[in-house]
């Protein structure tokens, strides 16, 4: 195969998106030593029908179509193009016998009161049609703690299942997470997948994936400016899309081939308005998610720079979080403890330092945080079993909405 077709959508697209397609084509061509020919889909036949007949082609399709092409036409998914990597999750109690989506049919499912993040997809459609939907108002107590009340409804067995986001799920305390299990995941917002035709299986797919990974990393900022993220196709949790489609009474191929008609016929009049509102609101979530990602990136970058400065310092300094997790130490501190960096970073600070008074170290951290304690004598526990008493002074470093504690050792005054 000396030439491969790159099938472009038959619609007006921005110059930046055109450039994205051209750059992608160059990566494919260079990695395989072949020519890439750009060709637009036409209106004579449905796009999916044209693509399925193009065995020597690469193109961009929806996630449903990617599964369809992989299952029935031996296409290979390469990577995803999405607005966000945040996923929707369906969770049940760990003691639940539910193993798949159909097992919660007819049961109570807790949806977040705010549906800004939801958009029409088979999973939400299945839940609306086949389950009893419960919406719970978020109380001020839960909201202040950033704890998702809809998940607590499942933990406390007040609801059989709940829909949440991967971000919201991580806000749940670890103790409560252990009482839940994830049935599977689904895309919150529209996702697209770059797929290659079956003729490409004769080429070096591993080499192509490596080239695409390098390209994805190198131009990540440019892709974000286009409102997209380039993500690996593999997912951590089992996708619920096919289960939802089959639960609605359709086969995957029929759903894809007749998608528009089936979707319209599937929505009852009582659900149409709600689903339309979801579609109109999703832009708000994208804006929120972009700001959230930027905020966490700034916090992470600031913390990384600070950690680097601390580790290069000549003083005996240690940097840790309010929960006691060590972020980094100066080289002098590592030498004093007789531990390597990998043995210290990420560990609990009490593994290396204990107080010379009866008050627990974590209690003292709380007092440091509010300014009641600025220094005290500590006992260092070295890797060889030796102990060394020193005075440690503390400072609070504020990074946006989080705090980091800096500890500096000094010799005891005689």
N, C-alpha and C positions, 0 to 999 in steps of 0.2 A: 504494500500500500504506500504509494509515493505522495498521494494527495489526500487530505482530509478536509471535509466541509465543516465550517463553523456556521451553524444556522442561527440567523439573527431574527428577532421578532419583527413582524410586518407592521410596525407602527412608528410614529415619530418619537425619537428618544434624544436626550440631551447629548451635546458634544462630549461631555465628560464620561457619560455612560458608553458612548461609542468608543472612546479611547480605552475604557476598561475592557471592552470586548476585544479590541485590537491587541492590547497588551497581553491579554490572556492567550489569544491565538499565537502570538510570538513565542510565549513560553512553551506552549504545546509543540509548536513546530521545531523550535531549537532543541528541545529535550529529546525529540524522536527523530530528528534529521529528516523531516518531511515538509512539504509545502502545505500551507493552510489557505483554503479558498473560502471567502466570505460569501454567503448566500442568504437572501431574505426569504422567509416563509411567505407564501401567497395566500390569497383568500379563496382559492378554488376548493380546497379541502380543509377539514379541521386540522389545526396545528399538530395535535398529538398524532394524527394519522400520517401526516407528512414525516414527522420525526421518526416514528416507528419503522418506516420503510427505508430510512437513511442509515444503513448499517455502518457506514464509514463517516460518521459525523460526531461533532460535539455540540452541545447546546445547553440552554438554561431552561429548566422546567420547574413546576411546583413540586412540593414534597410528595403529594399524592401521585402525580404523574411519574416521579422518579421511581417510586415503589412499583408502579404499574409497568414501566419500561424494564425494570430489573427483573420482575417476576415473569413477564410474558415475552420479552424481546431480548433478554440477555444484555441489556445496557449495564454499564458500570457507573455507580455514583462516585464522583471524585471529591467534591467539597460543597459546602452550603454557602449561600449568600443570604444574609438575614439582617433585619434591623437591630436585633438584640440576641444575645445568647441566653437570655432569661427564659426558662421553661415553665409551662403549666404542669402541675402535678395533681394526681388524684390519690389521696391517702385514705387508709382505713386503720382501725385499731389493730395492734399486733396479734390480738387473739381472734380477729375476724377470720372466717373460713374463705373469704373472697380471695380469688386468685386472678380473676380477670374482670373486665368491665361488666360483662353480662351478669356476674354474680351479685352486683348491687342494684340490679333492676328492681324497681318498685320500692326501694328503700329510701330513707331520708339522706339527702346529700346537702351539705352546708356550702353555700356559695357566699363569697365575700359580699358585704352590703354594697361596696363600691365595685361597679362592673366596668370601670374605665379601661381596664387592661384586657377585657375579653373581646373577642371578635369571632365572627361566624366560623366554625369549624366542626367537623363531625363529632368530636368528643362533647363539646358544649351542647350541640344539637341532640345527641343521644341522652344526655342527662336531663335536658329540658323535657324531652318527650317520654322518657322511660322511668324517671325517678321522681320522688317527691322533693321539691326544692325548698330548702330552709335558708332564710337569710337572717343573720344575727347582727344587731347593732353593736358596734365597737364601743365599749364603755370608756370613760376617761381614764380609769385605772389601767386598763390594758393598753390603751393608746399611749399613755405616758411611758410605759415600759417597752413600747414597740413590740408587744407580744400579740401574735395573731389569734384572736378570739375564736375564729372559725375552726382552727386546729385544736384548740382546747375542748371544743364541743365533742370532737372525736376521742380525744384522750380521756375525757370524763364520760364517754359512752352516751352522750346526749344525741349524737348524730352517728349514723353508720359510716359515713364517708364525708370528705371535704375536698373542695378544689382550692388550690393555692398556687403560689409561684415558687420557683426554686429559691429566690431571694428571701421571700417571706418564711419559707420552711427553715432556713438557716437562722432566722431570728428566734426560733423556738429553743428554749433551754435544752441542753443535751439530755437531761433526765426525762423530759417529756418526749423528745424525739425517739427514745428507746421504746416508748409505748405505741409507736406508729410504724406502719410499713407502707411503702410506696407501691401502688398497683402499677404505675407506669407514668409516662410523660407525654406531653403533646405541645405543639408550637402555640405560643400565645398570639403571635402575629404572623402574617404571611412569610413563608420561607421559600427559597428557591434552591435548586440543586443543579450543579453542573454535571452532566452525564456524558459518557462516551459510548458510541455504538459498539456492537459485538465484534466488529472487525478489529477494534483496538485491543482485544484480548491477545492478539498475536504480537502486540508491541510490548515494550517494557513499562508496565503500569507502575511498578515500584519506583522506577527512575522518574516517571512523570509526576508521581505524587511528591517525591522529594523536591523536584523543581518547583512545583506549585506551592509547597510549604515555604520555600525560600522567598518566592515572589510575594506570597501572602504576608510574610513577616516584614519584608522590605518596604512594602507600600501600604502598610496598615493604616497610617494616618490619612493617606489619600482616599482609601476606601471609606473611612469613617466620614470624610468630608462629603462623600456622595450619599451619605445616609445609610451605609451598609457595613456589615462586618463579614469577613471571609472566615468561615469556621470549618473545622474538620467535620466530615459526614458522620463519623461514629458518634454514638450517644451512650451515656452511662446507663440510663434506665430504658426499659422496654417501651417502645412507642405504642400508644393506644389508638392510633389512627385507624388501622385496619380493623381492630376489634369494634370500634365505634361504627364504622361503615357497615360491617357485617351485622352488628346489633340493630342497625336501622333497617335491615332487610335487603341489603344490596351486596353484590359481589364487587370486588375492587375494580375489575375491568369495566363493569357497567357504570359504576359511580364515576369513573374518570371519563369514559366515552360519552356519557350523557349528563355530566356534572351539573350544568346550569339548570336543566329541567328538573332533575332529581332534587336538587337543593330547594328550589322554589316549591315543589310539590310536598316536600318533607316538612316545611314550616307551617304550622297551624296559624290561624289568624291571631290567636292569643299570644303567640310568641314573636310575630313579625316585628312589632314595634320595638320590643326589647332588643332583638337582634340588630335592627337598624341603628338603634342608639349605640350599641357596642361598636359597630363599624364607624360611626361618626366620632366616637370618643377616643379611638385607639391612638390618634396622633398625640393626645395629651400624655399618654403613658410613654411614648417614644421620647418626648421632650423631657419628662421626668427621669427616665432611665439614663438619657445622655448626661443630664446634670449629676445624677447619682454616680455614674461611672467616673465623670470628671472629678467629683469631690473625693472619691476613694482613691483615685489615681494621684491626686495632689497630696493626700494624706500619706499614701504609700511612698511617694517620691521624697517627701519631706523627711519621713522617718528613715528611709534608706540613706539619704544624704547625712542625716544626723548620726546614724549608726556608723557610717564610714568615718566621720570625723572622730567619733568616740574611739573607734578601734585603732586609729592612727595616733591617738594621744599618748603622751609619755607618762601622764599621771595614772594612778590606780582608780579608774572610773568604771562604773557599770551602769547599763541602761536597762530598765525593765518596766513592764506594764503594771497597772493597778492590780491585776490578778496574780502578779508575781512572775510572769513569764519573762525570761531574760531575752532582750533583743540584741545585746552585744556588750563587749567589754573592751577596754584598752589592752594592748599587748602586755603591758606591765601587770595588769590584773590577771591575765591568763597565766603568766609566768609565776605569779604569787600563788595561784591556786594549783599550779602544776597540772592543768588540764589543757587540752587542745580546744580550738574554737568550736568544732563540731560537737564537742562533749558538753559545751556550756550553753550555746545559743538554743533557745526553745525550751530549755529546762526550767523547772521551778527554782526560784532564787534560794529557797530554804534548803536546797540540796547542797549549797556552797556556803551559805551564811546563816548563822543563828544568833539570836539576841542573848545578851548576858543578863537579861531581866526576865521576869515571869510572863510578861505580856506577849502573846503570840505575835509572830512577825506580821501576819496578815492584818491583825488589829492595829499594829503600828503603821502599816501602809495607809490605812484609813485616816489615821491621825496626821500622817504626813500630808495627805491629800488636802485636808482642811486647814493646814498650817499650825496644828497644835504641837507637832514634833518636828524639829529641824535637824537633830543629830542624836546619836546614841552609840554606845559601844557594842561592837559586833564580834563574833568569833568566826573566823574563816576556817573552813574545813577543806584541807588540801587533799589531793588524790592519794597521797602516800599515808594519810591518816593523821598527819600533824595538824595542830590547831594554832591559830595566831590571833590574838586580840588586837583590834584596831578601832579607832573612832571613825564613824562614817557620817558625813554630812549629806543632806538631801535637798534637791531642788525639783520643782514641778515645771515641766515643759508642756505648754499647751499647743496642740496641733488641731486647728479647726474645732471639731467637737470631741476630740479625744485628748487624753493626758498621758504623758510619759514621765517616769521618775528617774532622775539622774543621781546616782550615789557616788561620792568621792571619799576615798580612804585617806586617813592621815594617821601618823603615829600618835600613840597615847602620850600625854604630857606626864612627865615624871615629877 
